[in-house]
């Protein structure tokens, strides 16, 4: 599984862990994360994340 990092604040989205606090179950692939996902730390969109 892959991880993606917010290029603005450094928050890391891990496909393995998901983001259960924001309704994204563990094991959710980045491609399956909704397009309107916002970084839980700084609020930028999914387009500001890069594969780590």
JOGI-V149642 format. One line per field, one symbol per residue. ss: DSSP state (a for helix, b for strand, c for the rest). burial: + if it has 24 or more other ideal C-beta (glycine too) atoms within 12 Angstrom, else -. Layout:
BEGIN
ss->???
burial->???
END
This chain:
BEGIN
ss->ccbbbbcccccbbbcccbbaaacbcccccaaacccccbccccccbaaabbbc
burial->---+-+----+++++--++----+---+-+--+---+++------+--+---
END
